[in-house]
Amino acid sequence: MAFEHKAAMSTKANTRRTLSRRRRALAGWAVVPVLLAIGIAAVTALTEPAETAPAAPAPPAASGTALEQLGTLPVKGRAPKTGYDRTVSFGTAWRDVDQNGCDTRNDVLARDLTAIDRPAGCRVLSGRLADPYTGTTIDFVRGQGTSQAVQIDHVVALMNAWETGAQQLTVERRTELANDPLNLLAVEGRANSQKGAGDAATWLPPSKGYRCEYVARQVAVKANYNLWVTQAEHDAIEGVLAGCPGQPAPAQNPPA
């Protein structure tokens, strides 16, 4: 009986060991699909391009140069001079449009001259001008026969503005144009007289070093007031800016 009991116990132990080995084998085979899935995913990740989020749209290129701004101006023929009148079309000269108590002429003289004498706060009695048009220095003294040595030039002449779109503006807007600090420079009187109502195709400052800034101002003024350029004017400005393609477009309405 003892022998039979031992035999039975041995048989049960063997059975348990066999079952345990089978369970471990089955468990091992169960892991295989998981490992295969992981391996396939890894291979796929290595062989297929990863998906990326859509790129944000690039910001528009900044039109920071005068040459770029020139490209935005319409090119048209010159409109008739019919109806042009300096006072009626553009308002009385030298208004106090910024309401600082001083007229535009004195504001520009105070901005562009150095060593100014302005005892009353508005009227500039004297000063010194480094003339951008000629590259010379002029001592300004207010008075009969001397005041005209320094004149205030409309960079875009008012007649030219009238012929290139200003007819379509309101009187108020034309008055702003005539008194806009961006469109005004204190310059040598003779150079201003020689320019007259000329555009860039017919007149440029004798000082070649100032021509880039000069035409850049013209372009900025025309862009600000929705004016156009003639083909000849466009080509002349483009020709100047070809020598200084990085010339920045000036800020609108710089203070006088």
Accessible surface in RSA format (square Angstrom, percent):
REM  Atomic radii and reference values for relative SASA: ProtOr
REM  Chains: A
REM  Algorithm: Lee & Richards
REM  Probe-radius: 1.40
REM  Slices: 20
REM RES _ NUM      All-atoms   Total-Side   Main-Chain    Non-polar    All polar
REM                ABS   REL    ABS   REL    ABS   REL    ABS   REL    ABS   REL
RES MET A   1   184.14  95.4 147.85  97.9  36.29  86.4 123.57 105.1  60.58  80.3
RES ALA A   2    72.19  66.4  60.20  92.9  11.99  27.3  68.17  96.0   4.02  10.7
RES PHE A   3   160.70  80.4 156.22  96.8   4.49  11.7 158.32  96.0   2.38   6.8
RES GLU A   4   112.97  64.9 106.65  80.7   6.32  15.0  41.58  80.4  71.40  58.3
RES HIS A   5   116.04  63.4 110.12  76.5   5.93  15.2  74.87  77.2  41.17  47.9
RES LYS A   6   144.13  70.3 138.76  85.1   5.37  12.8  82.86  74.6  61.28  65.3
RES ALA A   7    46.97  43.2  37.53  57.9   9.44  21.5  45.63  64.3   1.34   3.5
RES ALA A   8    47.56  43.7  39.47  60.9   8.09  18.4  46.84  66.0   0.73   1.9
RES MET A   9    99.13  51.3  96.46  63.8   2.67   6.4  82.32  70.0  16.81  22.3
RES SER A  10    60.71  51.3  52.53  70.1   8.18  18.8  32.80  69.8  27.91  39.1
RES THR A  11    84.77  60.3  82.41  83.5   2.36   5.6  58.96  79.2  25.81  39.0
RES LYS A  12   122.61  59.8 119.50  73.3   3.11   7.4  69.04  62.1  53.57  57.1
RES ALA A  13    24.44  22.5  23.51  36.3   0.94   2.1  24.11  33.9   0.34   0.9
RES ASN A  14    69.70  48.1  68.15  65.9   1.55   3.7  24.42  58.8  45.28  43.8
RES THR A  15    69.08  49.1  64.17  65.1   4.91  11.7  51.45  69.1  17.64  26.7
RES ARG A  16   143.20  60.1 140.40  71.6   2.80   6.7  70.19  95.9  73.01  44.2
RES ARG A  17   125.78  52.8 122.18  62.3   3.60   8.6  59.58  81.4  66.20  40.1
RES THR A  18    44.92  31.9  44.84  45.5   0.08   0.2  30.42  40.9  14.49  21.9
RES LEU A  19    78.27  43.6  78.04  55.8   0.22   0.6  78.04  54.8   0.22   0.6
RES SER A  20    32.46  27.4  31.93  42.6   0.53   1.2  15.53  33.1  16.93  23.7
RES ARG A  21   128.01  53.7 122.86  62.6   5.15  12.3  53.73  73.4  74.28  45.0
RES ARG A  22   147.08  61.8 144.17  73.5   2.91   6.9  46.25  63.2 100.83  61.1
RES ARG A  23   149.26  62.7 144.40  73.6   4.86  11.6  69.76  95.3  79.50  48.2
RES ARG A  24   150.75  63.3 139.86  71.3  10.88  25.9  75.52 103.2  75.23  45.6
RES ALA A  25    52.55  48.3  39.27  60.6  13.28  30.2  50.96  71.8   1.59   4.2
RES LEU A  26   123.15  68.6 118.49  84.8   4.66  11.7 118.74  83.4   4.41  11.9
RES ALA A  27    58.35  53.6  49.50  76.4   8.84  20.1  57.10  80.4   1.25   3.3
RES GLY A  28    38.19  47.1   0.00   N/A  38.19  47.1  33.97  93.2   4.23   9.5
RES TRP A  29   179.04  71.8 171.92  83.2   7.11  16.7 146.40  78.1  32.63  52.9
RES ALA A  30    65.23  60.0  47.73  73.7  17.51  39.8  57.45  80.9   7.79  20.6
RES VAL A  31    74.18  48.8  72.93  66.0   1.25   3.0  74.18  64.5   0.00   0.0
RES VAL A  32    55.65  36.6  55.40  50.2   0.25   0.6  55.65  48.4   0.00   0.0
RES PRO A  33    79.23  57.7  71.80  65.4   7.44  27.0  74.71  61.7   4.53  28.1
RES VAL A  34    87.43  57.5  84.23  76.3   3.20   7.7  87.41  76.0   0.02   0.0
RES LEU A  35   107.51  59.9  99.96  71.5   7.55  19.0 100.35  70.5   7.16  19.3
RES LEU A  36   108.93  60.7 105.93  75.8   3.00   7.5 108.28  76.0   0.65   1.7
RES ALA A  37    59.30  54.5  49.48  76.4   9.81  22.3  54.52  76.8   4.77  12.6
RES ILE A  38   106.96  60.9 102.96  76.7   4.00   9.6 106.15  76.4   0.81   2.2
RES GLY A  39    32.67  40.3   0.00   N/A  32.67  40.3  32.34  88.7   0.34   0.8
RES ILE A  40   115.73  65.9 112.64  83.9   3.09   7.4 114.96  82.8   0.77   2.1
RES ALA A  41    61.47  56.5  50.61  78.1  10.86  24.7  56.89  80.1   4.58  12.1
RES ALA A  42    52.06  47.9  43.17  66.6   8.89  20.2  51.08  71.9   0.99   2.6
RES VAL A  43    89.68  59.0  89.49  81.0   0.19   0.5  89.68  77.9   0.00   0.0
RES THR A  44    50.36  35.8  48.48  49.1   1.88   4.5  33.83  45.4  16.53  25.0
RES ALA A  45    77.72  71.5  48.16  74.3  29.56  67.2  58.59  82.5  19.13  50.7
RES LEU A  46   156.17  87.0 122.99  88.0  33.17  83.4 125.09  87.8  31.08  83.6
RES THR A  47    99.41  70.7  65.25  66.2  34.15  81.4  62.27  83.6  37.14  56.1
RES GLU A  48   106.08  60.9  97.05  73.4   9.03  21.5  31.12  60.2  74.97  61.2
RES PRO A  49   126.79  92.4 101.00  92.1  25.79  93.7 112.95  93.3  13.84  86.0
RES ALA A  50    91.35  84.0  61.86  95.5  29.50  67.1  71.31 100.4  20.05  53.1
RES GLU A  51   174.87 100.4 141.78 107.3  33.09  78.8  61.00 118.0 113.88  93.0
RES THR A  52   120.67  85.8  91.92  93.2  28.75  68.5  68.79  92.4  51.89  78.4
RES ALA A  53    89.98  82.7  61.10  94.3  28.88  65.7  67.55  95.1  22.43  59.4
RES PRO A  54   130.13  94.8 102.98  93.9  27.15  98.7 114.38  94.4  15.75  97.9
RES ALA A  55    99.03  91.1  64.04  98.8  34.99  79.6  73.20 103.1  25.83  68.4
RES ALA A  56    89.19  82.0  60.90  94.0  28.29  64.4  66.59  93.8  22.60  59.9
RES PRO A  57   126.56  92.2 102.86  93.8  23.70  86.2 113.65  93.8  12.92  80.3
RES ALA A  58    89.78  82.5  60.84  93.9  28.94  65.8  65.06  91.6  24.72  65.5
RES PRO A  59   115.33  84.1  96.89  88.3  18.44  67.0 102.85  84.9  12.48  77.6
RES PRO A  60   128.27  93.5 103.89  94.7  24.39  88.6 115.18  95.1  13.10  81.4
RES ALA A  61    98.61  90.7  64.63  99.7  33.98  77.3  74.95 105.5  23.67  62.7
RES ALA A  62    86.70  79.7  62.29  96.1  24.41  55.5  70.61  99.4  16.09  42.6
RES SER A  63    73.32  62.0  47.87  63.9  25.45  58.6  20.91  44.5  52.41  73.4
RES GLY A  64    41.31  50.9   0.00   N/A  41.31  50.9  32.67  89.7   8.64  19.3
RES THR A  65    32.33  23.0  32.33  32.8   0.00   0.0  30.58  41.1   1.76   2.7
RES ALA A  66     0.00   0.0   0.00   0.0   0.00   0.0   0.00   0.0   0.00   0.0
RES LEU A  67    59.34  33.0  53.27  38.1   6.07  15.3  53.29  37.4   6.05  16.3
RES GLU A  68    82.23  47.2  69.22  52.4  13.00  31.0  37.82  73.2  44.41  36.3
RES GLN A  69    29.85  16.7  29.68  21.7   0.17   0.4   5.88  12.5  23.97  18.2
RES LEU A  70     2.43   1.4   2.27   1.6   0.16   0.4   2.27   1.6   0.16   0.4
RES GLY A  71    63.90  78.8   0.00   N/A  63.90  78.8  32.20  88.4  31.70  71.0
RES THR A  72    90.21  64.2  58.99  59.8  31.22  74.4  61.96  83.2  28.26  42.7
RES LEU A  73    13.16   7.3   4.39   3.1   8.77  22.0   4.72   3.3   8.44  22.7
RES PRO A  74    67.11  48.9  55.28  50.4  11.82  43.0  66.99  55.3   0.11   0.7
RES VAL A  75    64.92  42.7  36.12  32.7  28.80  69.4  36.12  31.4  28.80  78.1
RES LYS A  76   104.55  51.0  92.95  57.0  11.60  27.6  61.73  55.6  42.82  45.6
RES GLY A  77    57.74  71.2   0.00   N/A  57.74  71.2  39.49 108.4  18.25  40.9
RES ARG A  78   110.27  46.3  78.51  40.0  31.75  75.6  32.81  44.8  77.46  46.9
RES ALA A  79    23.58  21.7  15.24  23.5   8.34  19.0  20.60  29.0   2.98   7.9
RES PRO A  80    94.86  69.1  82.07  74.8  12.79  46.5  94.41  77.9   0.45   2.8
RES LYS A  81   118.48  57.8 109.24  67.0   9.24  22.0  66.28  59.7  52.20  55.6
RES THR A  82   112.60  80.1  95.20  96.5  17.40  41.5  79.96 107.4  32.64  49.3
RES GLY A  83    58.54  72.2   0.00   N/A  58.54  72.2  36.89 101.2  21.65  48.5
RES TYR A  84    59.31  27.7  34.72  19.8  24.59  64.0  23.67  17.8  35.64  43.9
RES ASP A  85    63.99  44.8  60.34  60.1   3.66   8.6  15.54  36.6  48.45  48.3
RES ARG A  86    65.98  27.7  61.53  31.4   4.45  10.6  49.04  67.0  16.94  10.3
RES THR A  87    77.87  55.4  73.19  74.2   4.67  11.1  43.60  58.6  34.26  51.8
RES VAL A  88   109.95  72.4  98.57  89.2  11.38  27.4 104.40  90.7   5.55  15.1
RES SER A  89     2.09   1.8   1.16   1.5   0.93   2.2   0.93   2.0   1.16   1.6
RES PHE A  90     0.12   0.1   0.00   0.0   0.12   0.3   0.00   0.0   0.12   0.4
RES GLY A  91     7.95   9.8   0.00   N/A   7.95   9.8   7.91  21.7   0.04   0.1
RES THR A  92    81.53  58.0  79.80  80.9   1.73   4.1  53.63  72.0  27.90  42.2
RES ALA A  93    47.07  43.3  33.23  51.3  13.83  31.5  33.34  47.0  13.73  36.4
RES TRP A  94    63.48  25.5  53.15  25.7  10.33  24.2  36.47  19.4  27.01  43.8
RES ARG A  95   109.15  45.8 105.00  53.5   4.15   9.9  20.50  28.0  88.65  53.7
RES ASP A  96    52.98  37.1  36.16  36.0  16.82  39.8  24.25  57.1  28.73  28.7
RES VAL A  97    66.25  43.6  36.11  32.7  30.14  72.6  43.43  37.7  22.82  61.9
RES ASP A  98    85.14  59.6  54.59  54.3  30.55  72.2  44.87 105.6  40.27  40.2
RES GLN A  99   158.33  88.5 129.81  94.9  28.52  67.9  35.33  75.2 123.00  93.3
RES ASN A 100    82.04  56.6  48.13  46.5  33.91  81.7  36.10  86.9  45.94  44.4
RES GLY A 101    61.10  75.4   0.00   N/A  61.10  75.4  33.95  93.2  27.15  60.8
RES CYS A 102    10.28   7.8   8.53   9.5   1.75   4.1   1.61   4.1   8.67   9.3
RES ASP A 103    47.39  33.2  43.59  43.4   3.80   9.0  17.40  41.0  29.99  29.9
RES THR A 104     6.27   4.5   5.44   5.5   0.83   2.0   4.40   5.9   1.88   2.8
RES ARG A 105    37.61  15.8  37.61  19.2   0.00   0.0  19.06  26.0  18.55  11.2
RES ASN A 106     7.09   4.9   7.09   6.9   0.00   0.0   0.00   0.0   7.09   6.9
RES ASP A 107    12.05   8.4   9.40   9.4   2.65   6.3   4.02   9.5   8.03   8.0
RES VAL A 108     0.00   0.0   0.00   0.0   0.00   0.0   0.00   0.0   0.00   0.0
RES LEU A 109     0.00   0.0   0.00   0.0   0.00   0.0   0.00   0.0   0.00   0.0
RES ALA A 110    24.15  22.2   9.53  14.7  14.61  33.2   9.79  13.8  14.36  38.0
RES ARG A 111    67.99  28.5  33.77  17.2  34.22  81.5  40.94  56.0  27.05  16.4
RES ASP A 112    37.56  26.3  17.31  17.2  20.25  47.9  12.80  30.1  24.76  24.7
RES LEU A 113     8.31   4.6   0.00   0.0   8.31  20.9   0.00   0.0   8.31  22.4
RES THR A 114    88.33  62.8  84.15  85.3   4.18  10.0  76.25 102.4  12.08  18.3
RES ALA A 115    91.25  83.9  49.63  76.6  41.62  94.7  68.48  96.4  22.78  60.3
RES ILE A 116    62.99  35.8  36.79  27.4  26.20  63.1  36.84  26.5  26.15  71.0
RES ASP A 117    65.36  45.8  61.36  61.1   4.00   9.4  19.89  46.8  45.47  45.3
RES ARG A 118    63.10  26.5  44.81  22.8  18.29  43.5  14.14  19.3  48.96  29.7
RES PRO A 119    97.94  71.4  53.18  48.5  44.75 162.7  66.76  55.1  31.18 193.8
RES ALA A 120    87.86  80.8  48.85  75.4  39.00  88.7  60.75  85.6  27.10  71.8
RES GLY A 121    44.87  55.3   0.00   N/A  44.87  55.3  32.84  90.1  12.03  26.9
RES CYS A 122    34.04  25.7  34.04  38.0   0.00   0.0  17.58  44.5  16.46  17.7
RES ARG A 123   126.68  53.2 126.27  64.4   0.41   1.0  48.53  66.3  78.15  47.4
RES VAL A 124     0.00   0.0   0.00   0.0   0.00   0.0   0.00   0.0   0.00   0.0
RES LEU A 125    62.72  34.9  60.43  43.2   2.29   5.8  60.43  42.4   2.29   6.2
RES SER A 126    32.91  27.8  32.91  43.9   0.00   0.0  18.57  39.5  14.35  20.1
RES GLY A 127     8.63  10.6   0.00   N/A   8.63  10.6   4.43  12.2   4.20   9.4
RES ARG A 128   123.14  51.7 122.30  62.3   0.84   2.0  23.61  32.3  99.53  60.3
RES LEU A 129     2.03   1.1   2.03   1.5   0.00   0.0   2.03   1.4   0.00   0.0
RES ALA A 130    79.56  73.2  64.18  99.0  15.38  35.0  65.24  91.9  14.32  37.9
RES ASP A 131     2.93   2.1   0.00   0.0   2.93   6.9   0.00   0.0   2.93   2.9
RES PRO A 132    30.11  21.9  18.60  17.0  11.51  41.8  28.99  23.9   1.12   7.0
RES TYR A 133     0.00   0.0   0.00   0.0   0.00   0.0   0.00   0.0   0.00   0.0
RES THR A 134    37.63  26.8  16.86  17.1  20.77  49.5  17.05  22.9  20.58  31.1
RES GLY A 135    59.63  73.5   0.00   N/A  59.63  73.5  25.23  69.2  34.39  77.0
RES THR A 136    65.57  46.6  59.14  60.0   6.43  15.3  63.74  85.6   1.84   2.8
RES THR A 137    91.42  65.0  61.37  62.2  30.05  71.6  32.22  43.3  59.20  89.5
RES ILE A 138    26.82  15.3  23.80  17.7   3.02   7.3  26.82  19.3   0.00   0.0
RES ASP A 139    93.37  65.4  72.73  72.4  20.65  48.8  29.29  68.9  64.08  63.9
RES PHE A 140     1.21   0.6   0.00   0.0   1.21   3.1   0.00   0.0   1.21   3.5
RES VAL A 141    82.84  54.5  81.44  73.7   1.40   3.4  81.44  70.8   1.40   3.8
RES ARG A 142    53.01  22.3  34.98  17.8  18.03  42.9  14.30  19.5  38.72  23.5
RES GLY A 143    30.31  37.4   0.00   N/A  30.31  37.4  29.23  80.2   1.08   2.4
RES GLN A 144   193.43 108.2 152.10 111.2  41.33  98.4  63.71 135.6 129.72  98.4
RES GLY A 145    78.25  96.5   0.00   N/A  78.25  96.5  38.22 104.9  40.02  89.6
RES THR A 146    59.77  42.5  56.29  57.1   3.48   8.3  58.54  78.6   1.23   1.9
RES SER A 147    19.92  16.8  19.79  26.4   0.13   0.3  16.03  34.1   3.90   5.5
RES GLN A 148   117.56  65.7 113.29  82.8   4.27  10.2  56.76 120.8  60.80  46.1
RES ALA A 149    44.73  41.1  30.02  46.3  14.71  33.5  41.44  58.4   3.29   8.7
RES VAL A 150     0.21   0.1   0.00   0.0   0.21   0.5   0.00   0.0   0.21   0.6
RES GLN A 151    33.12  18.5  33.12  24.2   0.00   0.0   8.86  18.9  24.25  18.4
RES ILE A 152    11.88   6.8   0.00   0.0  11.88  28.6   0.00   0.0  11.88  32.2
RES ASP A 153     5.61   3.9   4.80   4.8   0.81   1.9   0.81   1.9   4.80   4.8
RES HIS A 154    22.99  12.6  20.86  14.5   2.13   5.5   8.23   8.5  14.76  17.2
RES VAL A 155     0.05   0.0   0.00   0.0   0.05   0.1   0.00   0.0   0.05   0.1
RES VAL A 156     2.60   1.7   1.11   1.0   1.49   3.6   2.60   2.3   0.00   0.0
RES ALA A 157     8.34   7.7   6.66  10.3   1.68   3.8   7.47  10.5   0.88   2.3
RES LEU A 158    10.31   5.7   6.78   4.9   3.53   8.9   6.78   4.8   3.53   9.5
RES MET A 159    44.92  23.3  43.19  28.6   1.72   4.1  43.19  36.7   1.72   2.3
RES ASN A 160     2.89   2.0   2.73   2.6   0.16   0.4   1.34   3.2   1.55   1.5
RES ALA A 161     0.00   0.0   0.00   0.0   0.00   0.0   0.00   0.0   0.00   0.0
RES TRP A 162    20.54   8.2  20.48   9.9   0.06   0.1  20.48  10.9   0.06   0.1
RES GLU A 163     6.37   3.7   6.37   4.8   0.00   0.0   0.00   0.0   6.37   5.2
RES THR A 164     0.00   0.0   0.00   0.0   0.00   0.0   0.00   0.0   0.00   0.0
RES GLY A 165     3.73   4.6   0.00   N/A   3.73   4.6   1.74   4.8   2.00   4.5
RES ALA A 166     0.00   0.0   0.00   0.0   0.00   0.0   0.00   0.0   0.00   0.0
RES GLN A 167    64.36  36.0  43.87  32.1  20.49  48.8  13.93  29.7  50.43  38.2
RES GLN A 168   143.51  80.2 105.95  77.4  37.56  89.4  45.30  96.4  98.21  74.5
RES LEU A 169    31.47  17.5  21.44  15.3  10.03  25.2  24.58  17.3   6.88  18.5
RES THR A 170    86.22  61.3  77.26  78.3   8.97  21.4  78.74 105.8   7.48  11.3
RES VAL A 171    71.37  47.0  68.99  62.5   2.38   5.7  68.99  59.9   2.38   6.5
RES GLU A 172   124.32  71.4 118.69  89.8   5.63  13.4  66.59 128.8  57.73  47.1
RES ARG A 173    74.86  31.4  74.00  37.7   0.87   2.1  26.29  35.9  48.57  29.4
RES ARG A 174    20.67   8.7  20.67  10.5   0.00   0.0   0.00   0.0  20.67  12.5
RES THR A 175    14.25  10.1  14.25  14.4   0.00   0.0  10.86  14.6   3.39   5.1
RES GLU A 176    80.04  46.0  77.31  58.5   2.73   6.5  30.07  58.2  49.97  40.8
RES LEU A 177     0.00   0.0   0.00   0.0   0.00   0.0   0.00   0.0   0.00   0.0
RES ALA A 178     0.54   0.5   0.25   0.4   0.29   0.7   0.25   0.4   0.29   0.8
RES ASN A 179     2.70   1.9   1.57   1.5   1.13   2.7   0.09   0.2   2.61   2.5
RES ASP A 180     4.60   3.2   0.92   0.9   3.68   8.7   4.60  10.8   0.00   0.0
RES PRO A 181    27.60  20.1  27.60  25.2   0.00   0.0  27.60  22.8   0.00   0.0
RES LEU A 182     0.98   0.5   0.98   0.7   0.00   0.0   0.98   0.7   0.00   0.0
RES ASN A 183     0.00   0.0   0.00   0.0   0.00   0.0   0.00   0.0   0.00   0.0
RES LEU A 184     0.00   0.0   0.00   0.0   0.00   0.0   0.00   0.0   0.00   0.0
RES LEU A 185    11.66   6.5  11.66   8.3   0.00   0.0  11.66   8.2   0.00   0.0
RES ALA A 186     0.89   0.8   0.00   0.0   0.89   2.0   0.00   0.0   0.89   2.4
RES VAL A 187     0.00   0.0   0.00   0.0   0.00   0.0   0.00   0.0   0.00   0.0
RES GLU A 188    20.39  11.7  20.39  15.4   0.00   0.0   5.66  10.9  14.73  12.0
RES GLY A 189     3.11   3.8   0.00   N/A   3.11   3.8   2.92   8.0   0.19   0.4
RES ARG A 190   174.27  73.2 169.01  86.2   5.26  12.5  73.24 100.1 101.03  61.2
RES ALA A 191     1.55   1.4   0.99   1.5   0.56   1.3   1.55   2.2   0.00   0.0
RES ASN A 192    26.17  18.0  23.35  22.6   2.82   6.8   0.00   0.0  26.17  25.3
RES SER A 193    78.67  66.5  51.32  68.5  27.35  63.0  40.74  86.7  37.94  53.1
RES GLN A 194   127.92  71.5  96.12  70.2  31.80  75.7  41.48  88.3  86.44  65.6
RES LYS A 195     7.40   3.6   0.05   0.0   7.35  17.5   0.05   0.0   7.35   7.8
RES GLY A 196    44.78  55.2   0.00   N/A  44.78  55.2  34.24  94.0  10.54  23.6
RES ALA A 197    48.90  45.0  30.98  47.8  17.92  40.8  32.45  45.7  16.45  43.6
RES GLY A 198    16.08  19.8   0.00   N/A  16.08  19.8  13.40  36.8   2.68   6.0
RES ASP A 199     6.24   4.4   3.40   3.4   2.84   6.7   3.40   8.0   2.84   2.8
RES ALA A 200     3.70   3.4   0.00   0.0   3.70   8.4   0.00   0.0   3.70   9.8
RES ALA A 201    45.50  41.8  12.04  18.6  33.46  76.1  14.12  19.9  31.38  83.1
RES THR A 202   103.39  73.5  66.35  67.3  37.04  88.3  74.29  99.8  29.10  44.0
RES TRP A 203    33.74  13.5  27.17  13.2   6.56  15.4  26.09  13.9   7.64  12.4
RES LEU A 204    42.21  23.5  29.89  21.4  12.32  31.0  29.89  21.0  12.32  33.1
RES PRO A 205     0.00   0.0   0.00   0.0   0.00   0.0   0.00   0.0   0.00   0.0
RES PRO A 206    70.81  51.6  47.46  43.3  23.35  84.9  54.07  44.6  16.74 104.0
RES SER A 207    30.78  26.0  21.54  28.7   9.24  21.3  10.90  23.2  19.88  27.8
RES LYS A 208   158.28  77.2 141.97  87.1  16.32  38.9  84.27  75.9  74.01  78.8
RES GLY A 209    80.80  99.6   0.00   N/A  80.80  99.6  43.84 120.3  36.95  82.8
RES TYR A 210    26.47  12.4  25.25  14.4   1.22   3.2  24.47  18.4   2.00   2.5
RES ARG A 211    58.66  24.6  58.66  29.9   0.00   0.0   8.48  11.6  50.18  30.4
RES CYS A 212    27.91  21.1  27.79  31.0   0.13   0.3   7.64  19.4  20.27  21.9
RES GLU A 213    77.56  44.5  76.66  58.0   0.90   2.1  19.35  37.4  58.21  47.5
RES TYR A 214     0.00   0.0   0.00   0.0   0.00   0.0   0.00   0.0   0.00   0.0
RES VAL A 215     0.00   0.0   0.00   0.0   0.00   0.0   0.00   0.0   0.00   0.0
RES ALA A 216     0.72   0.7   0.72   1.1   0.00   0.0   0.72   1.0   0.00   0.0
RES ARG A 217    29.68  12.5  29.68  15.1   0.00   0.0   0.54   0.7  29.14  17.7
RES GLN A 218     3.92   2.2   3.69   2.7   0.23   0.5   0.77   1.6   3.15   2.4
RES VAL A 219     0.43   0.3   0.00   0.0   0.43   1.0   0.43   0.4   0.00   0.0
RES ALA A 220     0.00   0.0   0.00   0.0   0.00   0.0   0.00   0.0   0.00   0.0
RES VAL A 221     0.00   0.0   0.00   0.0   0.00   0.0   0.00   0.0   0.00   0.0
RES LYS A 222     1.51   0.7   1.51   0.9   0.00   0.0   1.51   1.4   0.00   0.0
RES ALA A 223    30.52  28.1  12.19  18.8  18.34  41.7  15.51  21.8  15.02  39.8
RES ASN A 224    35.75  24.7  22.91  22.1  12.85  30.9   5.95  14.3  29.80  28.8
RES TYR A 225     4.60   2.1   4.37   2.5   0.23   0.6   0.23   0.2   4.37   5.4
RES ASN A 226   124.51  85.9  98.56  95.2  25.95  62.5  31.08  74.8  93.43  90.3
RES LEU A 227     0.85   0.5   0.00   0.0   0.85   2.1   0.28   0.2   0.56   1.5
RES TRP A 228    20.25   8.1  20.25   9.8   0.00   0.0  20.25  10.8   0.00   0.0
RES VAL A 229     0.37   0.2   0.37   0.3   0.00   0.0   0.37   0.3   0.00   0.0
RES THR A 230    13.83   9.8  13.83  14.0   0.00   0.0  13.05  17.5   0.78   1.2
RES GLN A 231   100.89  56.4  97.49  71.2   3.41   8.1  54.28 115.5  46.61  35.4
RES ALA A 232    61.34  56.4  49.52  76.4  11.82  26.9  56.58  79.7   4.76  12.6
RES GLU A 233     1.35   0.8   1.35   1.0   0.00   0.0   0.00   0.0   1.35   1.1
RES HIS A 234    30.64  16.7  30.64  21.3   0.00   0.0  16.83  17.3  13.81  16.1
RES ASP A 235    70.64  49.5  61.95  61.7   8.70  20.6  27.68  65.1  42.96  42.8
RES ALA A 236    26.39  24.3  12.70  19.6  13.69  31.1  24.32  34.2   2.08   5.5
RES ILE A 237     0.87   0.5   0.87   0.6   0.00   0.0   0.87   0.6   0.00   0.0
RES GLU A 238    78.32  45.0  78.29  59.2   0.03   0.1  17.15  33.2  61.17  49.9
RES GLY A 239    49.29  60.8   0.00   N/A  49.29  60.8  33.24  91.2  16.05  35.9
RES VAL A 240    26.55  17.5  14.74  13.3  11.81  28.5  21.90  19.0   4.65  12.6
RES LEU A 241     0.39   0.2   0.39   0.3   0.00   0.0   0.39   0.3   0.00   0.0
RES ALA A 242    71.31  65.6  45.56  70.3  25.75  58.6  51.19  72.1  20.12  53.3
RES GLY A 243    70.95  87.5   0.00   N/A  70.95  87.5  37.77 103.6  33.18  74.3
RES CYS A 244    26.34  19.9  19.26  21.5   7.08  16.6  26.03  66.0   0.31   0.3
RES PRO A 245    79.61  58.0  73.36  66.9   6.25  22.7  73.75  60.9   5.85  36.4
RES GLY A 246    56.62  69.8   0.00   N/A  56.62  69.8  35.80  98.3  20.81  46.6
RES GLN A 247    38.74  21.7  33.35  24.4   5.39  12.8   4.09   8.7  34.65  26.3
RES PRO A 248    82.46  60.1  80.76  73.6   1.69   6.2  81.18  67.0   1.28   7.9
RES ALA A 249    26.10  24.0   8.58  13.2  17.52  39.9   8.58  12.1  17.52  46.4
RES PRO A 250    39.70  28.9  24.60  22.4  15.10  54.9  34.67  28.6   5.03  31.3
RES ALA A 251    77.68  71.4  58.56  90.4  19.12  43.5  69.18  97.4   8.50  22.5
RES GLN A 252    69.61  38.9  50.27  36.7  19.34  46.0  41.94  89.3  27.67  21.0
RES ASN A 253    87.96  60.7  71.02  68.6  16.94  40.8  24.07  57.9  63.90  61.8
RES PRO A 254    35.79  26.1  31.64  28.8   4.15  15.1  35.69  29.5   0.11   0.7
RES PRO A 255   116.16  84.7 100.81  91.9  15.35  55.8 110.31  91.1   5.85  36.4
RES ALA A 256    45.08  41.5   4.50   6.9  40.58  92.3   5.81   8.2  39.28 104.0
END  Absolute sums over single chains surface
CHAIN  1 A    14819.5      11598.6       3220.9       9360.2       5459.3
END  Absolute sums over all chains
TOTAL         14819.5      11598.6       3220.9       9360.2       5459.3
